[in-house]
Amino acid sequence: MAGARSFEYLDNVNGTGKEEFPFHVVGSATALMLHSTMTNANIRGPWRIILGGVPLHFPAPFEGYRTQQTRPIVAGFRDRREDSPALTAEFIAHPSVRKINLPKVLDDADIDAAAKGIVSGALLYSGQICFVRRLERGTKVLVGDITRNDSAIQPHVFTGVKPGTGLSEREVAFNKFSITIFDKIDEALGLANMSDYTLSSSLWTSNLDAAEKLAPRIRTVVNGSTIHSESFLGLIGLGGSSGYGWFSIEDFTDKRFVVFPTPRQYPLTS
């Protein structure tokens, strides 16, 4: 957005209402998404933001809470005085403001929830989709629909995700799986160990000897790599950092299924 700037790395901001905050802003008539790393913002009294050098004044207080996946602030504005609207027509018509395509019209309950930092499913999903749509070149969606506009957060399976890309490094709130085929073990370890914040990992292989040698090389900060853990709870397992999971012959001798729910309709019965 031309002319707009964003502050970086501002936490726990408390203001008097006299500050000016230049943000990258996308918004609707009732909610804003302020792209910044600022968290837990609380501005008392009237405030204003700068868009393209133009100050826009807001009579309502501001409370901003970030969501984890892309670090935007989802801000809800609510001013119950009819003579003092929280979002002015000047702001809504401003050329630097791009509307969010919300999957539904926000009602009073949704607006109040957003203002309190309880992000509605509609707002959350819009934020996720805005991020996922920026797929890097070579990345493909195998399962999932990034064009959906509803509040249901569906699982997605990607391929072609490489180290250093947004999908591999940034946290998102929906179920995101990436399938990558490697020719060498060291390539797989490079992807598994590219972050210092990996919480858990699981190894699935028919070669237990190779798995026991590989598991200690995966860096995790909560649970050590598990081997052949529960098929439906792959990141929990048994043993944790005190061992390398447990052996379950059924995990690779029984036929298993992965099910992705799809939209369906049920007949009405009397």
N, C-alpha and C positions, 0 to 999 in steps of 0.2 A: 504494500500500500504506500503510494508515494507520499513522502513527507512525514510519515509516521516513524517514530523511533521506539525502542523498547529499553527499559531498565533491566539490568541483569543482577542476579544474586542479591536481592533485597529480601530480608526475612523479618517477620514480626513487626510490620510497619504500623505505627500508631500516629495518626495525624490530627491536626486541629481543624481541618477543613480549608486551610489557606494554601495548602501545597498544590503544585501542578505536576501531574504525572503524565508524561508522554508515553503512550503504549501503542503496540500493535493491537488493534481492536477489530473483532468481528462480532456482530451482534444481531439481535432481533429487537422487537419493540419492548420485550419484557425481560430479556436476559442478555448478558454480555459474556464473551470469552476474551479475557485480556491475556495475550500471550506474553508471558514474562516468567522469570523464576521467582518472583516475589510470592511469598506465602503469608497467610494469616494477616491480611491487611485489614485495618479497622480505622476508617476515617470518620471522625465525629463532625457532624454539621454539614453544611453545603461544601461541595468540592467541585473540581473541574479537571478535565483532561485536555491535552493538546493534540489535535489531529491536523496534520499538515500546517502547523503553525497557527491554527485557529483554536482559541480557547472555547470550550463548551462547558457550560455551567450546569451543575446538577444540585437541586435543593435537598435531595435526600441523602442520608448517611450511606456509607459504603462498607460492605463486608465482603471480603474476597477469600475464597478457599481454593486451593489448587487440587487438581486430580493428579494421580500418580503417573499416568501413562505419558503425557506430553508436557506436563508442567504448565498447563494454562491455568489461569484463575477463572473459575466460573462464578460470575458475579450476578446476584439477583438484586433488582432494584424495586423498592416498594415504598410509595409515599401515599398515604391514605387521604391526604388533603387534595381535593379536586382542583383547587386553584394553584397547586404546586406539583405538577407531574414530575415523576422521577426521571423519565427519559423525554427530553424535549423534542419537538418536531425538527428543530435545527440539527440535533444529533442524528436522528433517523435518516434525514435527507442528506447528510454530509457525504461527499463523494469518497472519502477515505474509509467509510464504513461498508463492510460487505455482510449481507444478511446470512445468518445460519439457516439452512433448510431443515427446520425442526420437523420431526416426524408427526407431530400433533400440535394443536393449539394449546398453549399453556393456560391452565385455569388458575384460579386464585390459590388453590392448594399447592400447585406446582411452583408458582411464583414465590410463595412463602417458604417452601422447602428450599428453593435455590438461594433465597436470601439468608437462610440459616446455614448454608453450606451443605445441606443434604441434597446432593445432586440427583435430579430425577433420572430415571432410565432413559428418557428421551434425550436429555441434554448429554448424558454420559455417552450414549451410543453415537450421537452426532460428533462428539469429540473424537471417539475412536475411529469412526469412518473417515473423518477429515485427515487423520494421521495415516490410516492404512491406504488411502487412495494415492498417497505419494509413494507408490512402490518404486523401488530402484530398478534400473534397467536389468533385465534378466530374471527378476523375481516374478513368479507366477503363483496364482491362487489355484490349488488343486481342489480344495473343498471349502465352501463358504461363498457368500455373496456380498461383496463390498459395496454394492449399489443399493442394498436394502435400506429403507427408511422406516424403521420401527424401533420400539424400545427393547426388543428381545436381543440379547447379545449372543450370537451364534458362534460355535467353534469354527476356526479357520485353519486350514493346512496349507503351508507355503512350500515352495521349492525354489532353489536359486538364491537363498538368503546367504550373504557372504559376511565375513567379519568386517566390522567397521560401518555397516549399514544400519539404518534406523531400526528396522525390524529385528535385528540381532542384538542391539544394544539398549533399546529403550523399552521400559516396562509398559505393558498395556493391561487393561483390566479383563479383557475377554480371553477365552482359551485360544492360544496361538501355538501352533505346532509347525516346526520347520523340518523338512526332510532333506538331508544332504547326503550325497553318495561320495565316498572317499576312496582313493586308491591305496592310501597309506595310513597307518595308524597315527603317525605323527600329525597328519593333516587334521584328523578328527580331534586329537588332543589340542591342537592349536585353537580350534573353535571352542572346545569345551572350556579351555583355560584362558580365554581372551579377557575375561572379566575377573576382577578381584572380589566380586560380590555374588558368585554362584552359591546358592543355598544348598542344593541337593543334586544328586545325579544317580542314574541307574544304568546298569550294563545288562544287555540281553545278548547271550551268545550260547552256542552249544559247546564251546571250548572253555571249560572251567579253568584250565591251567592258564590260558591266555588272559582270561578275565581277572584272575587273581593278581597277575603281574601288571595289568593295565589300571585296575581300580586305584591303587595308591598314587598314580600319576595324575589323577583328576583332582583339582583343587576345589574343595567345597568348604564352606564356613559354618554349616550347621550339622549336616549329616554326611558321613563318609559315603563313598559310592557303594550302593547295594548291588548285589548280584542275584538275579532270579528272584526278585521280590514279588509281592502279590501282583497278579496280572492287571487288576483294575485299580490298584493304588501303587503305581510304579515308583513314586518318589518317597514312599514311607518305608516299606521293607522292615526287616529285623536286623539287629546287630549294629546298625549305624556306624559311628566312627570307631566302635570297639571291634569291628570285624568287617566283613564284606558281604553282609546279607546272609541268605540261607538258600540252600539248594532245594529246588522243587522240580522234580522230573516232569510233573504234569504241565509245567509252563511251556515246554517245547515238544511234548508228545501229544497233548490234547489240542484239538482244533479250537482256535479262539476267533472271536469276531470283534470288530470295531464298528459301532453303530453310530451314525450321524442322523439325528431326528430331522425329518422334513415336514413342511406344512401339510396338514391333513384336515379332513372334515369328517365328522361323525354323523350318521343319520339320526334324525329325531324319531324317537319312539314314544308311543302313547302308553 
